[in-house]
Amino acid sequence: MKWKGRQRSSNVEDRRGKGSGKAIAGVGGGLGLIIVLIITFLGGNPEDLIGNLGVTDQSNSIPYEETEQEKELAEFVSVVLADTETVWTEIFQENGLQYIEPTLVLYTNSVNSACGTAGASVGPFYCPGDHKLYIDLSFYQELQEKFHAPGDFAMAYVISHEVGHHVQTLLGTTEEVMPLRQKLSEEEFNKYLVRFELQADYFSGVWAKHAQGMDLLEAGDLDEALTAASAVGDDTLQKQAMGYVVPESFTHGTSKQRKSWFYKGYENGTIEGGDTFNTTSP
């Protein structure tokens, strides 16, 4: 992706080294696995999950010192955020709507949000309560090494997916879907969560289409995003974590679904076509 030397967003809040003092506990065990499967890896929008999980004190964390790699990543995410602002402002205007720009929060170890306290282990997430995206930049190393999804456009996909959740909030979709948690069984609500996440993937693809139109994509960029979308499918993550899959527990969609809906958004380039809730498509 062509990003170096380009305009950055002014909506970046740097909280690195300013930990909340607490982080979600249990990662690597039962609760940690649930966190990974439900909130982490490019999802994390269900607004009441984070705040209701146990936390452990991390107030004695080591002071943050930015490396050159982190400095470059911070600049990169700021540029990508600026691009999403340009694209979604234009799309909203075309539809007679006003786009309200979100804020991207950079943090290390743990962070407080309007949705509660989260540790870096939950991965990037969006909180509709404060219209902010939260990212610990260490996630990108994990994306490359653990999930084998390298490349700057894979990282751009992460950001644009979370911005997709912001778009859902502005369009009223979040407000329609999340209250269903109190009315449906967990298995039934998970089906809505899958469609909710796939729509965010679709919106990510819409942004990618416009980025291409702005001559920002380079050879291989689209494949990087598709690889990342596939790497974070529920079936792939569950196979890696447990050796088998539990479809009724899916909350984000399969690798095939995530790739498919991202690509649909890329092909269409418009909000129309992104109704993942009223479709027979996988």
N, C-alpha and C positions, 0 to 999 in steps of 0.2 A: 504494500500500500504506500502511496506517495504521501508522506506526512511530515517529513523533516523540514523545519523552517516555515511551517504554515501557521495560520492563526490558531491560538488556543482559546479555550472557553474561559470566561471569567467566573463561571459557576463551579469552581473546584474549592473544596474546603479540606485543607491538609491537617489531619489530626494525628499524623504518624508520631509515635513516641509519646502520645498523650492518652494512654490506655484508660479505659473506664474503671480499671481496678478489679473487674470481674469478667469472667468468660464462661461460656456454656461448658458444663462438665460432661464427662462420660464418653468422650470421643474414643473410638476404637473398640468400645464395648456395645452393649445393647442399645443404650440411649444414643450413643454416638452414631451407631449405624442408622437409627431412625432419622437422626438429624441429616446425615449424609443423603439418605434416600428422599427425604421430603423437602428440605430447604436448599441444600447445597447444589453446586454445579449448575449455575446459570438460571436458577429458579429463585426460590426463597421469597416469593411474594406473599404467601398466606400470612396475613398480618398478625395473627395472634399466636403463632407458633413460637417465635423466638422468645417473647417475653415470659412465656409460661414454663420454660425449661430451667433446670437447676443450674446454678452458677457457682464457680469457685473463685476465691480471691487470687488475683494476680497483680496486686498493687506494687509488688517489688520487682516489676519487669525491668529489664536492662534499658537504659536510655537509648532512644533511636538515633542511629547514625546512617544517613543516606549514602548508599553506594552509587557509583557511576551508572550501573545498570538500572538501579531504582530511579535515579534521576531521569534517565532516558524513558523509562516506562511511564513515569509521572507525566512527562511531556507528551508522550504518545496518547495516553488516555484523555488528556485535556484536549488534544487536537481532534480525536475521534468524537468526543462529546460536542465540540464546536460544530463538527459536521452534522451530527444528529440534530442539533438545534436548527441549523440552516434548512435541512431537509424537512423536518416535521413542522416547522413554522410555515413553510411553503405549502405543504400538504393540507394542513389545517386551514390555511387561508383559502385554498381552492375549494374547501368544503364548507366555507362560511363559519369557521370556528377560530378560536384564538388559542394558540399554543403557549402554555406556561412552561418555561424552561425549568428542568429539575436541577438539583445540586448533586455533584459527585463528591463523596467523602472518601478520602484516602486515610486508612488507619492501619495500625499494626496491633496484633495480638487480640484486642477486644475493643468494642465500641458500644456506646449508648445511642439508641435511636428512639423515635417515637413508637416503634414496635417492640422495644425492649432492649436487652443487652445481648450482644452476639459475640462469639469468639471467631477468630479467623477460620476455624475449621468448618464453619457453615458455608464458606465460599461467598462469592459476590451475591448481594441481594438488594432488592428495592423495598423501601418502606412507604406505603401510600399515605401513612399518617403524617409524614413530613416532606413528602415529595423528594426524597433523597435516595441516591444510589450509594451503596457502601462496598468498597473494594479494598482488600488487603492485597497489595501487589505481589506478594509471595505466591498467590494462587496461580499466577502465570507460569511460574517454574513448574508447579505441579501439573498444570495443563500440558506442558511440553513433555515432561519426564514420565509422569505416572500415566497420563492418558494419551500420550503419543499424538498430541495435536499441536504441533509447532507452527510458528509463523505469526506475523503481526496481524494478519486478517482473522486468524483464530481468536486473537485477543480482542479485536474489534467486534467480533461476533458476541463475545461475552458482554461487552458494554451495550451494544445495540439491542441485545435481548432484554437487558434490564431496563433500558429506555422504553422498550416495547411494553413493559409492565406499567411504566409511567403513562404511556399513551392510553392503555386500558383504563387507568384511573381517571384520566381526563375525559374519556369517552363514556364513563359511567359503568363500564363492564365489571370492574373490581367490586363496586358497590352492589351489583346484582348477584355476583357469584359468591362472595365470601360469607354472607349471611346464611347461605344454604348449609354451611357446616353444622348449624344448630338444628336443622330440620331433617337432614338425611343421615342415613347410616354412613359409617366411615367408607365402606366400599362404594356406595353410590356417590358420595361426595368426591371421592378420588377420581371418578370419571369426569366430573366437572373440572377438577384441578388439571387433569391431562389436557382437556380442551383449552383451558385457560393458558397453560404453558405453551401449547402448540400455536396459539394465536400470537403470543409474544415472539415465537420463532418466525411466524409469518411476517410480523412487523419488522423484525430484524432483516428479513429478506427484502422487504420494501425499501428499507434504508440502503441496503447493499446495491439495489438497482439504481437508486439515485446517485450513490457514490460512484458507480460506473459511469453514469451520465455526466458526472463532474470530472471525469477522466482521472479518478483517484486510484482505481484498481490496477494492479500489475498482474502479469502472468502467474497463474497458480493461486491467486488470492481466493477465488470462489471455492476452489478445492479445499483450501485451508479451513474455510468456514464450514463447509459440509463435513469435513473430517471431525471438527470440533463438535458439531451438532450430533454426529453419530456417536462420538466418544462418551457423551453424557446422556445417552438414552437409558431409560430405567432398566431395560433388559440387560444391556451391557454392564451397567454398574452393579446390578444384582448378581450377575454371573461372576464378576470379579470379586465381589465381597463374600458371596455365600456359595457360589458354585451352581446355583439354580435360580430360577425366576419365580416370582409370585405375582402374576398379572393383576390380581385384584388390589394389590398394594401400589401399583404404578401411580405416580403423581405428576409425571412430566411427559410421558410418552416413550415409545420405543425409539431406538436409533433410526429405524426406517421412517417413522412418523416425523421425527424432528427434522431429518434431512428433507423429507418431502414438503413439509409446510414452509420451511425456510426457502426452499427453491420455488415454491408457488408464489411466495411474496416477491422473490427476485424476478420471476417472470412477469407478474402483474404490475408491480411498482405502485399499487394504489391500495387504499384502505379496503375498497370493495374486493371481495373474493376472500377476505380473511375471517369469515364467519365460521369458525371451527365448531361452534355449538350446534349448528343446524345443517349438518352435512353427513352424508354416508361415507365420505372419504375416510380412509384410515388415518 
